[in-house]
Amino acid sequence: MKLFIEQPNANTKIICVGLNFTDHAKEQNAELPANPVFFTRFPSGFVKENEALVAPKASTKFDYEVELVVVIGKTAHHVPESQALDYVYGYTVANDGSLRDYQKKSHQWTLGKNFDKSASILSTVVPKEKLPEGAKGLKMTAKINGKLLQNGNTSDMIFGVAKLIADLTEVMTLNPGDVILTGTPAGVGMAQNPHLWMKPGDVVEMEIEKIGVLKNTVIAEA
């Protein structure tokens, strides 16, 4: 299956989940959510592997987040949690790049999550049959210039893949090619002491076991 990054589709839904790891919520001094925290990103915010992430002029607080991505394989609406994984085609990796100052300008995260070319996604999708059910138990890491910064596991998600799909399809129809970014573990730049932001010249590597490595360089906005 080709993702939106290679085959643009104006109708593609890119749904993200915030605070979906206990350790990440704690490092941000946030309360654990009782329900999934959903927000949206747009295709213009993404590049694929080996393309440049763009550090914008407006902010230097450019953070990284390794995330498991769910790729929907067939039309899903009002899907019970017990059947939700049947609607998954496969999985890939994303870097949900965030401009933290813009993210915190309001209670909504839209601006901080949608700068042009501020996130990346691996265009290769691993079919679900090649991975554990629900992509559980997979190590996920983030490195900048070879330094390990995030070291988590997909089993530590508060809300698993099936729950996310079930909740979303109560509200909307998910179609083949739609994607869900499922949240990030602890170790983001905002939680480092001192803060560690992505900057021009950095080489950023996001990896999820059995899925692959998403590698990007960072350049300054022209």
C-alpha angles and dihedrals in degrees: 000000000000117000126223089260090069101026109035115218120178090209097055113126117217107191121182132194123217129205093008095145121066094218092050092049090051094050088055092047089239127146115251108259120246089207133021114285106224129191135160138242129193129230092245088068095064140081126178131237117308092016122112125265109218119229103210126230092232098067144017094200095095108158133191129223126182110215141179110235123210115209115204115227105188139017111287129190129155091000117173117231090244091062101032098101089060087072095056119102097186149297141269141169133265141184105217094204112201134192097215100198092052091043089058098045089095142001088269118075099206100111096046092048101047111054110138113273093355097129135046138207132194108243093210112090119201111214113243092240089070094056138058116278109285089004089274124165098028121140114235125194141176124204133181116198088345096306115128109232107156123039113171143134132236089231089070095068112123091216116033128217095267093052092049093052093046093051094046094049091054084069109026143015114255115209134198109287096026112130137210120203102207105203139269136265127234123294103071119153095254089062096050120102105253098022114258116210130182110255138179111292096029121130110216124196125188116185135182119187115256091005107069150249123294109203127185138161121221122233132181120257110262 
